[in-house]
Amino acid sequence: GDWICSAVEGDMEAFMVALEVGWAKRSAAYLINYGVGIATRGIRHVGDDFVIHVDARPAVFVQKFRAGAGWQKTEGPDG
């Protein structure tokens, strides 16, 4: 299915600081209300194979994994 961020909860600034996100990215996230109404996920699966299309501009990436296949490496916002 397709999902869009409709709300965020908690102290996003503190959360991003804890994740060691730099000031410029934190400021940009604040200016777009942390992606509310903008950030999307498209999740598809066939059998045990999952593909997640993430659009959380400026981060856009695709994650692929197989259920039941143990630890797997996938893409993230930083590659």
PDB file of N, CA, C, O and CB in Angstrom:
ATOM      1  N   GLY A   1       0.821  -1.184   0.000  1.00  0.00           N
ATOM      2  CA  GLY A   1       0.000   0.000   0.000  1.00  0.00           C
ATOM      3  C   GLY A   1       0.864   1.247   0.000  1.00  0.00           C
ATOM      4  O   GLY A   1       2.090   1.179   0.081  1.00  0.00           O
ATOM      5  N   ASP A   2       0.210   2.359  -0.090  1.00  0.00           N
ATOM      6  CA  ASP A   2       0.886   3.653  -0.076  1.00  0.00           C
ATOM      7  C   ASP A   2       0.525   4.407   1.194  1.00  0.00           C
ATOM      8  O   ASP A   2      -0.632   4.421   1.614  1.00  0.00           O
ATOM      9  CB  ASP A   2       0.514   4.484  -1.324  1.00  0.00           C
ATOM     10  N   TRP A   3       1.514   5.024   1.792  1.00  0.00           N
ATOM     11  CA  TRP A   3       1.345   5.716   3.067  1.00  0.00           C
ATOM     12  C   TRP A   3       1.927   7.119   2.965  1.00  0.00           C
ATOM     13  O   TRP A   3       2.925   7.337   2.278  1.00  0.00           O
ATOM     14  CB  TRP A   3       2.018   4.928   4.220  1.00  0.00           C
ATOM     15  N   ILE A   4       1.299   8.065   3.651  1.00  0.00           N
ATOM     16  CA  ILE A   4       1.828   9.426   3.741  1.00  0.00           C
ATOM     17  C   ILE A   4       1.881   9.811   5.217  1.00  0.00           C
ATOM     18  O   ILE A   4       0.976   9.482   5.984  1.00  0.00           O
ATOM     19  CB  ILE A   4       0.948  10.444   2.918  1.00  0.00           C
ATOM     20  N   CYS A   5       2.930  10.498   5.604  1.00  0.00           N
ATOM     21  CA  CYS A   5       3.080  10.945   6.983  1.00  0.00           C
ATOM     22  C   CYS A   5       1.981  11.960   7.293  1.00  0.00           C
ATOM     23  O   CYS A   5       1.889  12.998   6.638  1.00  0.00           O
ATOM     24  CB  CYS A   5       4.495  11.560   7.224  1.00  0.00           C
ATOM     25  N   SER A   6       1.157  11.663   8.283  1.00  0.00           N
ATOM     26  CA  SER A   6       0.055  12.563   8.620  1.00  0.00           C
ATOM     27  C   SER A   6       0.294  13.322   9.926  1.00  0.00           C
ATOM     28  O   SER A   6      -0.411  14.289  10.215  1.00  0.00           O
ATOM     29  CB  SER A   6      -1.235  11.778   8.719  1.00  0.00           C
ATOM     30  N   ALA A   7       1.275  12.895  10.709  1.00  0.00           N
ATOM     31  CA  ALA A   7       1.560  13.577  11.974  1.00  0.00           C
ATOM     32  C   ALA A   7       2.892  13.069  12.526  1.00  0.00           C
ATOM     33  O   ALA A   7       3.349  11.985  12.163  1.00  0.00           O
ATOM     34  CB  ALA A   7       0.408  13.348  13.008  1.00  0.00           C
ATOM     35  N   VAL A   8       3.499  13.848  13.388  1.00  0.00           N
ATOM     36  CA  VAL A   8       4.659  13.413  14.161  1.00  0.00           C
ATOM     37  C   VAL A   8       4.361  13.698  15.620  1.00  0.00           C
ATOM     38  O   VAL A   8       3.609  14.619  15.939  1.00  0.00           O
ATOM     39  CB  VAL A   8       5.976  14.132  13.694  1.00  0.00           C
ATOM     40  N   GLU A   9       4.947  12.913  16.500  1.00  0.00           N
ATOM     41  CA  GLU A   9       4.728  13.099  17.935  1.00  0.00           C
ATOM     42  C   GLU A   9       6.066  13.171  18.646  1.00  0.00           C
ATOM     43  O   GLU A   9       7.056  12.604  18.183  1.00  0.00           O
ATOM     44  CB  GLU A   9       3.864  11.956  18.520  1.00  0.00           C
ATOM     45  N   GLY A  10       6.091  13.860  19.754  1.00  0.00           N
ATOM     46  CA  GLY A  10       7.297  13.931  20.562  1.00  0.00           C
ATOM     47  C   GLY A  10       8.221  15.056  20.135  1.00  0.00           C
ATOM     48  O   GLY A  10       7.891  15.864  19.268  1.00  0.00           O
ATOM     49  N   ASP A  11       9.372  15.087  20.756  1.00  0.00           N
ATOM     50  CA  ASP A  11      10.374  16.126  20.524  1.00  0.00           C
ATOM     51  C   ASP A  11      11.263  15.706  19.358  1.00  0.00           C
ATOM     52  O   ASP A  11      12.274  15.031  19.553  1.00  0.00           O
ATOM     53  CB  ASP A  11      11.225  16.382  21.806  1.00  0.00           C
ATOM     54  N   MET A  12      10.888  16.103  18.157  1.00  0.00           N
ATOM     55  CA  MET A  12      11.633  15.700  16.965  1.00  0.00           C
ATOM     56  C   MET A  12      13.054  16.261  16.967  1.00  0.00           C
ATOM     57  O   MET A  12      13.980  15.598  16.501  1.00  0.00           O
ATOM     58  CB  MET A  12      10.898  16.155  15.709  1.00  0.00           C
ATOM     59  N   GLU A  13      13.231  17.466  17.482  1.00  0.00           N
ATOM     60  CA  GLU A  13      14.570  18.059  17.554  1.00  0.00           C
ATOM     61  C   GLU A  13      15.484  17.186  18.410  1.00  0.00           C
ATOM     62  O   GLU A  13      16.593  16.855  17.991  1.00  0.00           O
ATOM     63  CB  GLU A  13      14.505  19.497  18.130  1.00  0.00           C
ATOM     64  N   ALA A  14      15.032  16.813  19.595  1.00  0.00           N
ATOM     65  CA  ALA A  14      15.838  15.971  20.487  1.00  0.00           C
ATOM     66  C   ALA A  14      16.106  14.602  19.850  1.00  0.00           C
ATOM     67  O   ALA A  14      17.203  14.057  19.971  1.00  0.00           O
ATOM     68  CB  ALA A  14      15.128  15.795  21.850  1.00  0.00           C
ATOM     69  N   PHE A  15      15.104  14.063  19.181  1.00  0.00           N
ATOM     70  CA  PHE A  15      15.257  12.776  18.506  1.00  0.00           C
ATOM     71  C   PHE A  15      16.339  12.860  17.434  1.00  0.00           C
ATOM     72  O   PHE A  15      17.195  11.980  17.343  1.00  0.00           O
ATOM     73  CB  PHE A  15      13.922  12.328  17.884  1.00  0.00           C
ATOM     74  N   MET A  16      16.304  13.910  16.627  1.00  0.00           N
ATOM     75  CA  MET A  16      17.287  14.065  15.559  1.00  0.00           C
ATOM     76  C   MET A  16      18.682  14.340  16.112  1.00  0.00           C
ATOM     77  O   MET A  16      19.674  13.883  15.544  1.00  0.00           O
ATOM     78  CB  MET A  16      16.869  15.190  14.622  1.00  0.00           C
ATOM     79  N   VAL A  17      18.766  15.075  17.202  1.00  0.00           N
ATOM     80  CA  VAL A  17      20.060  15.301  17.859  1.00  0.00           C
ATOM     81  C   VAL A  17      20.622  13.965  18.342  1.00  0.00           C
ATOM     82  O   VAL A  17      21.810  13.693  18.169  1.00  0.00           O
ATOM     83  CB  VAL A  17      19.917  16.300  19.052  1.00  0.00           C
ATOM     84  N   ALA A  18      19.771  13.129  18.948  1.00  0.00           N
ATOM     85  CA  ALA A  18      20.209  11.819  19.435  1.00  0.00           C
ATOM     86  C   ALA A  18      20.701  10.935  18.288  1.00  0.00           C
ATOM     87  O   ALA A  18      21.574  10.092  18.492  1.00  0.00           O
ATOM     88  CB  ALA A  18      19.065  11.119  20.182  1.00  0.00           C
ATOM     89  N   LEU A  19      20.153  11.120  17.086  1.00  0.00           N
ATOM     90  CA  LEU A  19      20.591  10.369  15.907  1.00  0.00           C
ATOM     91  C   LEU A  19      21.801  11.012  15.234  1.00  0.00           C
ATOM     92  O   LEU A  19      22.270  10.545  14.196  1.00  0.00           O
ATOM     93  CB  LEU A  19      19.451  10.255  14.908  1.00  0.00           C
ATOM     94  N   GLU A  20      22.302  12.100  15.845  1.00  0.00           N
ATOM     95  CA  GLU A  20      23.471  12.836  15.354  1.00  0.00           C
ATOM     96  C   GLU A  20      23.243  13.454  13.977  1.00  0.00           C
ATOM     97  O   GLU A  20      24.160  13.525  13.158  1.00  0.00           O
ATOM     98  CB  GLU A  20      24.673  11.915  15.302  1.00  0.00           C
ATOM     99  N   VAL A  21      22.007  13.900  13.730  1.00  0.00           N
ATOM    100  CA  VAL A  21      21.691  14.622  12.494  1.00  0.00           C
ATOM    101  C   VAL A  21      22.219  16.040  12.648  1.00  0.00           C
ATOM    102  O   VAL A  21      22.005  16.671  13.683  1.00  0.00           O
ATOM    103  CB  VAL A  21      20.140  14.618  12.193  1.00  0.00           C
ATOM    104  N   GLY A  22      22.896  16.540  11.647  1.00  0.00           N
ATOM    105  CA  GLY A  22      23.493  17.869  11.699  1.00  0.00           C
ATOM    106  C   GLY A  22      22.463  18.991  11.734  1.00  0.00           C
ATOM    107  O   GLY A  22      21.293  18.793  11.409  1.00  0.00           O
ATOM    108  N   TRP A  23      22.925  20.172  12.136  1.00  0.00           N
ATOM    109  CA  TRP A  23      22.048  21.330  12.290  1.00  0.00           C
ATOM    110  C   TRP A  23      21.307  21.666  11.001  1.00  0.00           C
ATOM    111  O   TRP A  23      20.107  21.940  11.037  1.00  0.00           O
ATOM    112  CB  TRP A  23      22.852  22.531  12.747  1.00  0.00           C
ATOM    113  N   ALA A  24      21.998  21.651   9.865  1.00  0.00           N
ATOM    114  CA  ALA A  24      21.368  22.038   8.592  1.00  0.00           C
ATOM    115  C   ALA A  24      20.210  21.102   8.245  1.00  0.00           C
ATOM    116  O   ALA A  24      19.140  21.567   7.852  1.00  0.00           O
ATOM    117  CB  ALA A  24      22.410  22.033   7.452  1.00  0.00           C
ATOM    118  N   LYS A  25      20.407  19.797   8.384  1.00  0.00           N
ATOM    119  CA  LYS A  25      19.328  18.841   8.085  1.00  0.00           C
ATOM    120  C   LYS A  25      18.194  18.960   9.092  1.00  0.00           C
ATOM    121  O   LYS A  25      17.026  18.841   8.722  1.00  0.00           O
ATOM    122  CB  LYS A  25      19.869  17.402   8.077  1.00  0.00           C
ATOM    123  N   ARG A  26      18.517  19.191  10.347  1.00  0.00           N
ATOM    124  CA  ARG A  26      17.459  19.379  11.359  1.00  0.00           C
ATOM    125  C   ARG A  26      16.643  20.619  11.055  1.00  0.00           C
ATOM    126  O   ARG A  26      15.418  20.609  11.182  1.00  0.00           O
ATOM    127  CB  ARG A  26      18.065  19.484  12.774  1.00  0.00           C
ATOM    128  N   SER A  27      17.313  21.686  10.655  1.00  0.00           N
ATOM    129  CA  SER A  27      16.610  22.932  10.320  1.00  0.00           C
ATOM    130  C   SER A  27      15.712  22.743   9.107  1.00  0.00           C
ATOM    131  O   SER A  27      14.582  23.232   9.086  1.00  0.00           O
ATOM    132  CB  SER A  27      17.613  24.064  10.057  1.00  0.00           C
ATOM    133  N   ALA A  28      16.209  22.034   8.094  1.00  0.00           N
ATOM    134  CA  ALA A  28      15.404  21.775   6.902  1.00  0.00           C
ATOM    135  C   ALA A  28      14.185  20.931   7.255  1.00  0.00           C
ATOM    136  O   ALA A  28      13.086  21.194   6.767  1.00  0.00           O
ATOM    137  CB  ALA A  28      16.246  21.073   5.823  1.00  0.00           C
ATOM    138  N   ALA A  29      14.371  19.924   8.093  1.00  0.00           N
ATOM    139  CA  ALA A  29      13.254  19.077   8.512  1.00  0.00           C
ATOM    140  C   ALA A  29      12.208  19.897   9.261  1.00  0.00           C
ATOM    141  O   ALA A  29      11.008  19.710   9.059  1.00  0.00           O
ATOM    142  CB  ALA A  29      13.755  17.920   9.395  1.00  0.00           C
ATOM    143  N   TYR A  30      12.656  20.796  10.116  1.00  0.00           N
ATOM    144  CA  TYR A  30      11.740  21.666  10.852  1.00  0.00           C
ATOM    145  C   TYR A  30      10.921  22.530   9.885  1.00  0.00           C
ATOM    146  O   TYR A  30       9.714  22.696  10.060  1.00  0.00           O
ATOM    147  CB  TYR A  30      12.523  22.561  11.839  1.00  0.00           C
ATOM    148  N   LEU A  31      11.585  23.072   8.873  1.00  0.00           N
ATOM    149  CA  LEU A  31      10.905  23.966   7.927  1.00  0.00           C
ATOM    150  C   LEU A  31       9.803  23.263   7.129  1.00  0.00           C
ATOM    151  O   LEU A  31       8.846  23.905   6.697  1.00  0.00           O
ATOM    152  CB  LEU A  31      11.917  24.562   6.969  1.00  0.00           C
ATOM    153  N   ILE A  32       9.936  21.948   6.933  1.00  0.00           N
ATOM    154  CA  ILE A  32       8.877  21.221   6.218  1.00  0.00           C
ATOM    155  C   ILE A  32       8.052  20.371   7.187  1.00  0.00           C
ATOM    156  O   ILE A  32       7.472  19.353   6.810  1.00  0.00           O
ATOM    157  CB  ILE A  32       9.487  20.326   5.114  1.00  0.00           C
ATOM    158  N   ASN A  33       8.017  20.825   8.461  1.00  0.00           N
ATOM    159  CA  ASN A  33       7.211  20.174   9.497  1.00  0.00           C
ATOM    160  C   ASN A  33       7.502  18.679   9.580  1.00  0.00           C
ATOM    161  O   ASN A  33       6.590  17.868   9.739  1.00  0.00           O
ATOM    162  CB  ASN A  33       5.724  20.397   9.228  1.00  0.00           C
ATOM    163  N   TYR A  34       8.766  18.326   9.472  1.00  0.00           N
ATOM    164  CA  TYR A  34       9.242  16.945   9.611  1.00  0.00           C
ATOM    165  C   TYR A  34       8.563  15.980   8.644  1.00  0.00           C
ATOM    166  O   TYR A  34       8.422  14.794   8.941  1.00  0.00           O
ATOM    167  CB  TYR A  34       9.023  16.468  11.027  1.00  0.00           C
ATOM    168  N   GLY A  35       8.144  16.489   7.488  1.00  0.00           N
ATOM    169  CA  GLY A  35       7.593  15.630   6.439  1.00  0.00           C
ATOM    170  C   GLY A  35       6.100  15.398   6.496  1.00  0.00           C
ATOM    171  O   GLY A  35       5.561  14.654   5.676  1.00  0.00           O
ATOM    172  N   VAL A  36       5.412  16.023   7.456  1.00  0.00           N
ATOM    173  CA  VAL A  36       3.957  15.835   7.551  1.00  0.00           C
ATOM    174  C   VAL A  36       3.306  16.308   6.254  1.00  0.00           C
ATOM    175  O   VAL A  36       3.504  17.442   5.819  1.00  0.00           O
ATOM    176  CB  VAL A  36       3.367  16.608   8.779  1.00  0.00           C
ATOM    177  N   GLY A  37       2.528  15.417   5.650  1.00  0.00           N
ATOM    178  CA  GLY A  37       1.856  15.727   4.400  1.00  0.00           C
ATOM    179  C   GLY A  37       2.751  15.622   3.170  1.00  0.00           C
ATOM    180  O   GLY A  37       2.301  15.869   2.052  1.00  0.00           O
ATOM    181  N   ILE A  38       4.021  15.255   3.373  1.00  0.00           N
ATOM    182  CA  ILE A  38       4.990  15.201   2.277  1.00  0.00           C
ATOM    183  C   ILE A  38       5.639  13.822   2.163  1.00  0.00           C
ATOM    184  O   ILE A  38       5.635  13.226   1.085  1.00  0.00           O
ATOM    185  CB  ILE A  38       6.068  16.266   2.476  1.00  0.00           C
ATOM    186  N   ALA A  39       6.189  13.315   3.251  1.00  0.00           N
ATOM    187  CA  ALA A  39       6.936  12.052   3.235  1.00  0.00           C
ATOM    188  C   ALA A  39       6.008  10.876   2.957  1.00  0.00           C
ATOM    189  O   ALA A  39       4.929  10.773   3.542  1.00  0.00           O
ATOM    190  CB  ALA A  39       7.668  11.842   4.571  1.00  0.00           C
ATOM    191  N   THR A  40       6.438   9.987   2.055  1.00  0.00           N
ATOM    192  CA  THR A  40       5.608   8.840   1.697  1.00  0.00           C
ATOM    193  C   THR A  40       6.411   7.543   1.740  1.00  0.00           C
ATOM    194  O   THR A  40       7.640   7.543   1.677  1.00  0.00           O
ATOM    195  CB  THR A  40       5.002   9.036   0.306  1.00  0.00           C
ATOM    196  N   ARG A  41       5.676   6.444   1.849  1.00  0.00           N
ATOM    197  CA  ARG A  41       6.218   5.094   1.726  1.00  0.00           C
ATOM    198  C   ARG A  41       5.284   4.311   0.814  1.00  0.00           C
ATOM    199  O   ARG A  41       4.066   4.347   0.984  1.00  0.00           O
ATOM    200  CB  ARG A  41       6.369   4.395   3.130  1.00  0.00           C
ATOM    201  N   GLY A  42       5.846   3.621  -0.131  1.00  0.00           N
ATOM    202  CA  GLY A  42       5.087   2.690  -0.959  1.00  0.00           C
ATOM    203  C   GLY A  42       5.597   1.294  -0.662  1.00  0.00           C
ATOM    204  O   GLY A  42       6.749   0.983  -0.963  1.00  0.00           O
ATOM    205  N   ILE A  43       4.773   0.454  -0.083  1.00  0.00           N
ATOM    206  CA  ILE A  43       5.202  -0.875   0.355  1.00  0.00           C
ATOM    207  C   ILE A  43       4.532  -1.934  -0.513  1.00  0.00           C
ATOM    208  O   ILE A  43       3.306  -1.984  -0.617  1.00  0.00           O
ATOM    209  CB  ILE A  43       4.866  -1.103   1.857  1.00  0.00           C
ATOM    210  N   ARG A  44       5.350  -2.775  -1.131  1.00  0.00           N
ATOM    211  CA  ARG A  44       4.843  -3.838  -1.994  1.00  0.00           C
ATOM    212  C   ARG A  44       5.491  -5.152  -1.586  1.00  0.00           C
ATOM    213  O   ARG A  44       6.641  -5.175  -1.147  1.00  0.00           O
ATOM    214  CB  ARG A  44       5.118  -3.528  -3.494  1.00  0.00           C
ATOM    215  N   HIS A  45       4.751  -6.244  -1.730  1.00  0.00           N
ATOM    216  CA  HIS A  45       5.364  -7.544  -1.496  1.00  0.00           C
ATOM    217  C   HIS A  45       4.746  -8.596  -2.403  1.00  0.00           C
ATOM    218  O   HIS A  45       3.564  -8.549  -2.743  1.00  0.00           O
ATOM    219  CB  HIS A  45       5.216  -7.953  -0.028  1.00  0.00           C
ATOM    220  N   VAL A  46       5.580  -9.532  -2.774  1.00  0.00           N
ATOM    221  CA  VAL A  46       5.171 -10.706  -3.536  1.00  0.00           C
ATOM    222  C   VAL A  46       5.804 -11.892  -2.811  1.00  0.00           C
ATOM    223  O   VAL A  46       7.027 -12.016  -2.765  1.00  0.00           O
ATOM    224  CB  VAL A  46       5.620 -10.624  -5.075  1.00  0.00           C
ATOM    225  N   GLY A  47       4.976 -12.749  -2.253  1.00  0.00           N
ATOM    226  CA  GLY A  47       5.514 -13.863  -1.465  1.00  0.00           C
ATOM    227  C   GLY A  47       6.292 -13.327  -0.279  1.00  0.00           C
ATOM    228  O   GLY A  47       5.756 -12.568   0.528  1.00  0.00           O
ATOM    229  N   ASP A  48       7.548 -13.715  -0.171  1.00  0.00           N
ATOM    230  CA  ASP A  48       8.403 -13.267   0.938  1.00  0.00           C
ATOM    231  C   ASP A  48       9.250 -12.049   0.587  1.00  0.00           C
ATOM    232  O   ASP A  48      10.008 -11.571   1.432  1.00  0.00           O
ATOM    233  CB  ASP A  48       9.309 -14.393   1.373  1.00  0.00           C
ATOM    234  N   ASP A  49       9.141 -11.535  -0.638  1.00  0.00           N
ATOM    235  CA  ASP A  49       9.949 -10.402  -1.085  1.00  0.00           C
ATOM    236  C   ASP A  49       9.208  -9.080  -0.876  1.00  0.00           C
ATOM    237  O   ASP A  49       8.068  -8.919  -1.311  1.00  0.00           O
ATOM    238  CB  ASP A  49      10.326 -10.567  -2.563  1.00  0.00           C
ATOM    239  N   PHE A  50       9.871  -8.142  -0.207  1.00  0.00           N
ATOM    240  CA  PHE A  50       9.300  -6.830   0.078  1.00  0.00           C
ATOM    241  C   PHE A  50      10.136  -5.742  -0.584  1.00  0.00           C
ATOM    242  O   PHE A  50      11.364  -5.826  -0.620  1.00  0.00           O
ATOM    243  CB  PHE A  50       9.211  -6.591   1.600  1.00  0.00           C
ATOM    244  N   VAL A  51       9.468  -4.730  -1.103  1.00  0.00           N
ATOM    245  CA  VAL A  51      10.125  -3.542  -1.652  1.00  0.00           C
ATOM    246  C   VAL A  51       9.426  -2.331  -1.053  1.00  0.00           C
ATOM    247  O   VAL A  51       8.202  -2.215  -1.113  1.00  0.00           O
ATOM    248  CB  VAL A  51      10.075  -3.517  -3.236  1.00  0.00           C
ATOM    249  N   ILE A  52      10.220  -1.424  -0.471  1.00  0.00           N
ATOM    250  CA  ILE A  52       9.686  -0.210   0.140  1.00  0.00           C
ATOM    251  C   ILE A  52      10.303   0.991  -0.567  1.00  0.00           C
ATOM    252  O   ILE A  52      11.517   1.191  -0.508  1.00  0.00           O
ATOM    253  CB  ILE A  52       9.975  -0.170   1.679  1.00  0.00           C
ATOM    254  N   HIS A  53       9.482   1.780  -1.227  1.00  0.00           N
ATOM    255  CA  HIS A  53       9.921   3.018  -1.876  1.00  0.00           C
ATOM    256  C   HIS A  53       9.712   4.148  -0.872  1.00  0.00           C
ATOM    257  O   HIS A  53       8.583   4.415  -0.458  1.00  0.00           O
ATOM    258  CB  HIS A  53       9.131   3.288  -3.228  1.00  0.00           C
ATOM    259  N   VAL A  54      10.787   4.802  -0.487  1.00  0.00           N
ATOM    260  CA  VAL A  54      10.741   5.872   0.510  1.00  0.00           C
ATOM    261  C   VAL A  54      10.987   7.207  -0.187  1.00  0.00           C
ATOM    262  O   VAL A  54      11.985   7.383  -0.886  1.00  0.00           O
ATOM    263  CB  VAL A  54      11.791   5.633   1.643  1.00  0.00           C
ATOM    264  N   ASP A  55      10.066   8.137   0.015  1.00  0.00           N
ATOM    265  CA  ASP A  55      10.248   9.501  -0.494  1.00  0.00           C
ATOM    266  C   ASP A  55      10.066  10.445   0.686  1.00  0.00           C
ATOM    267  O   ASP A  55       8.952  10.839   1.030  1.00  0.00           O
ATOM    268  CB  ASP A  55       9.231   9.837  -1.665  1.00  0.00           C
ATOM    269  N   ALA A  56      11.191  10.793   1.293  1.00  0.00           N
ATOM    270  CA  ALA A  56      11.202  11.703   2.436  1.00  0.00           C
ATOM    271  C   ALA A  56      12.178  12.816   2.090  1.00  0.00           C
ATOM    272  O   ALA A  56      13.177  13.023   2.779  1.00  0.00           O
ATOM    273  CB  ALA A  56      11.605  10.965   3.783  1.00  0.00           C
ATOM    274  N   ARG A  57      11.875  13.520   1.026  1.00  0.00           N
ATOM    275  CA  ARG A  57      12.789  14.501   0.448  1.00  0.00           C
ATOM    276  C   ARG A  57      13.476  15.328   1.507  1.00  0.00           C
ATOM    277  O   ARG A  57      12.834  15.818   2.436  1.00  0.00           O
ATOM    278  CB  ARG A  57      12.053  15.408  -0.501  1.00  0.00           C
ATOM    279  N   PRO A  58      14.788  15.486   1.371  1.00  0.00           N
ATOM    280  CA  PRO A  58      15.595  15.178   0.202  1.00  0.00           C
ATOM    281  C   PRO A  58      16.027  13.711   0.108  1.00  0.00           C
ATOM    282  O   PRO A  58      16.640  13.322  -0.886  1.00  0.00           O
ATOM    283  CB  PRO A  58      16.803  16.047   0.202  1.00  0.00           C
ATOM    284  N   ALA A  59      15.724  12.897   1.106  1.00  0.00           N
ATOM    285  CA  ALA A  59      16.108  11.484   1.048  1.00  0.00           C
ATOM    286  C   ALA A  59      15.074  10.684   0.261  1.00  0.00           C
ATOM    287  O   ALA A  59      13.899  10.643   0.625  1.00  0.00           O
ATOM    288  CB  ALA A  59      16.263  10.904   2.472  1.00  0.00           C
ATOM    289  N   VAL A  60      15.522  10.053  -0.816  1.00  0.00           N
ATOM    290  CA  VAL A  60      14.674   9.169  -1.617  1.00  0.00           C
ATOM    291  C   VAL A  60      15.478   7.897  -1.849  1.00  0.00           C
ATOM    292  O   VAL A  60      16.597   7.951  -2.357  1.00  0.00           O
ATOM    293  CB  VAL A  60      14.233   9.845  -2.990  1.00  0.00           C
ATOM    294  N   PHE A  61      14.906   6.746  -1.474  1.00  0.00           N
ATOM    295  CA  PHE A  61      15.632   5.492  -1.631  1.00  0.00           C
ATOM    296  C   PHE A  61      14.658   4.318  -1.655  1.00  0.00           C
ATOM    297  O   PHE A  61      13.472   4.470  -1.359  1.00  0.00           O
ATOM    298  CB  PHE A  61      16.661   5.315  -0.498  1.00  0.00           C
ATOM    299  N   VAL A  62      15.178   3.148  -2.010  1.00  0.00           N
ATOM    300  CA  VAL A  62      14.388   1.925  -2.091  1.00  0.00           C
ATOM    301  C   VAL A  62      15.026   0.882  -1.179  1.00  0.00           C
ATOM    302  O   VAL A  62      16.239   0.679  -1.210  1.00  0.00           O
ATOM    303  CB  VAL A  62      14.293   1.404  -3.565  1.00  0.00           C
ATOM    304  N   GLN A  63      14.205   0.228  -0.373  1.00  0.00           N
ATOM    305  CA  GLN A  63      14.674  -0.850   0.485  1.00  0.00           C
ATOM    306  C   GLN A  63      14.079  -2.162  -0.017  1.00  0.00           C
ATOM    307  O   GLN A  63      12.889  -2.231  -0.323  1.00  0.00           O
ATOM    308  CB  GLN A  63      14.290  -0.594   1.976  1.00  0.00           C
ATOM    309  N   LYS A  64      14.907  -3.199  -0.101  1.00  0.00           N
ATOM    310  CA  LYS A  64      14.446  -4.513  -0.532  1.00  0.00           C
ATOM    311  C   LYS A  64      14.918  -5.541   0.479  1.00  0.00           C
ATOM    312  O   LYS A  64      16.061  -5.505   0.934  1.00  0.00           O
ATOM    313  CB  LYS A  64      14.962  -4.856  -1.960  1.00  0.00           C
ATOM    314  N   PHE A  65      14.025  -6.460   0.826  1.00  0.00           N
ATOM    315  CA  PHE A  65      14.420  -7.542   1.707  1.00  0.00           C
ATOM    316  C   PHE A  65      13.481  -8.723   1.541  1.00  0.00           C
ATOM    317  O   PHE A  65      12.413  -8.610   0.940  1.00  0.00           O
ATOM    318  CB  PHE A  65      14.440  -7.075   3.162  1.00  0.00           C
ATOM    319  N   ARG A  66      13.899  -9.852   2.082  1.00  0.00           N
ATOM    320  CA  ARG A  66      13.109 -11.079   2.022  1.00  0.00           C
ATOM    321  C   ARG A  66      12.794 -11.527   3.445  1.00  0.00           C
ATOM    322  O   ARG A  66      13.698 -11.694   4.264  1.00  0.00           O
ATOM    323  CB  ARG A  66      13.865 -12.200   1.238  1.00  0.00           C
ATOM    324  N   ALA A  67      11.523 -11.718   3.731  1.00  0.00           N
ATOM    325  CA  ALA A  67      11.089 -12.182   5.047  1.00  0.00           C
ATOM    326  C   ALA A  67      11.646 -13.582   5.296  1.00  0.00           C
ATOM    327  O   ALA A  67      11.623 -14.444   4.418  1.00  0.00           O
ATOM    328  CB  ALA A  67       9.536 -12.179   5.156  1.00  0.00           C
ATOM    329  N   GLY A  68      12.146 -13.786   6.512  1.00  0.00           N
ATOM    330  CA  GLY A  68      12.652 -15.088   6.899  1.00  0.00           C
ATOM    331  C   GLY A  68      14.057 -15.390   6.437  1.00  0.00           C
ATOM    332  O   GLY A  68      14.541 -16.504   6.633  1.00  0.00           O
ATOM    333  N   ALA A  69      14.733 -14.420   5.823  1.00  0.00           N
ATOM    334  CA  ALA A  69      16.076 -14.648   5.290  1.00  0.00           C
ATOM    335  C   ALA A  69      17.182 -14.172   6.233  1.00  0.00           C
ATOM    336  O   ALA A  69      18.336 -14.057   5.819  1.00  0.00           O
ATOM    337  CB  ALA A  69      16.219 -13.953   3.958  1.00  0.00           C
ATOM    338  N   GLY A  70      16.847 -13.897   7.483  1.00  0.00           N
ATOM    339  CA  GLY A  70      17.853 -13.450   8.441  1.00  0.00           C
ATOM    340  C   GLY A  70      18.241 -11.993   8.224  1.00  0.00           C
ATOM    341  O   GLY A  70      17.538 -11.243   7.547  1.00  0.00           O
ATOM    342  N   TRP A  71      19.388 -11.598   8.818  1.00  0.00           N
ATOM    343  CA  TRP A  71      19.863 -10.224   8.699  1.00  0.00           C
ATOM    344  C   TRP A  71      20.171  -9.912   7.250  1.00  0.00           C
ATOM    345  O   TRP A  71      20.782 -10.713   6.544  1.00  0.00           O
ATOM    346  CB  TRP A  71      21.105  -9.992   9.574  1.00  0.00           C
ATOM    347  N   GLN A  72      19.731  -8.715   6.806  1.00  0.00           N
ATOM    348  CA  GLN A  72      19.962  -8.308   5.431  1.00  0.00           C
ATOM    349  C   GLN A  72      20.381  -6.857   5.395  1.00  0.00           C
ATOM    350  O   GLN A  72      19.934  -6.057   6.217  1.00  0.00           O
ATOM    351  CB  GLN A  72      18.713  -8.530   4.573  1.00  0.00           C
ATOM    352  N   LYS A  73      21.224  -6.514   4.463  1.00  0.00           N
ATOM    353  CA  LYS A  73      21.668  -5.141   4.270  1.00  0.00           C
ATOM    354  C   LYS A  73      20.740  -4.488   3.250  1.00  0.00           C
ATOM    355  O   LYS A  73      20.401  -5.092   2.232  1.00  0.00           O
ATOM    356  CB  LYS A  73      23.165  -5.083   3.799  1.00  0.00           C
ATOM    357  N   THR A  74      20.337  -3.266   3.526  1.00  0.00           N
ATOM    358  CA  THR A  74      19.441  -2.551   2.615  1.00  0.00           C
ATOM    359  C   THR A  74      19.826  -1.078   2.563  1.00  0.00           C
ATOM    360  O   THR A  74      20.658  -0.618   3.344  1.00  0.00           O
ATOM    361  CB  THR A  74      17.964  -2.710   3.053  1.00  0.00           C
ATOM    362  N   GLU A  75      19.230  -0.359   1.661  1.00  0.00           N
ATOM    363  CA  GLU A  75      19.516   1.070   1.505  1.00  0.00           C
ATOM    364  C   GLU A  75      18.864   1.869   2.641  1.00  0.00           C
ATOM    365  O   GLU A  75      17.898   1.424   3.260  1.00  0.00           O
ATOM    366  CB  GLU A  75      19.013   1.581   0.126  1.00  0.00           C
ATOM    367  N   GLY A  76      19.410   3.035   2.890  1.00  0.00           N
ATOM    368  CA  GLY A  76      18.855   3.966   3.862  1.00  0.00           C
ATOM    369  C   GLY A  76      19.038   5.380   3.350  1.00  0.00           C
ATOM    370  O   GLY A  76      19.506   5.576   2.229  1.00  0.00           O
ATOM    371  N   PRO A  77      18.679   6.363   4.146  1.00  0.00           N
ATOM    372  CA  PRO A  77      18.762   7.746   3.692  1.00  0.00           C
ATOM    373  C   PRO A  77      20.177   8.196   3.334  1.00  0.00           C
ATOM    374  O   PRO A  77      20.342   9.135   2.555  1.00  0.00           O
ATOM    375  CB  PRO A  77      18.214   8.646   4.746  1.00  0.00           C
ATOM    376  N   ASP A  78      21.175   7.559   3.876  1.00  0.00           N
ATOM    377  CA  ASP A  78      22.556   7.927   3.573  1.00  0.00           C
ATOM    378  C   ASP A  78      23.233   6.920   2.653  1.00  0.00           C
ATOM    379  O   ASP A  78      24.459   6.908   2.541  1.00  0.00           O
ATOM    380  CB  ASP A  78      23.348   8.060   4.854  1.00  0.00           C
ATOM    381  N   GLY A  79      22.448   6.080   1.998  1.00  0.00           N
ATOM    382  CA  GLY A  79      23.004   5.092   1.072  1.00  0.00           C
ATOM    383  C   GLY A  79      23.084   3.713   1.646  1.00  0.00           C
ATOM    384  O   GLY A  79      23.533   2.788   0.970  1.00  0.00           O
TER     385      GLY A  79
END
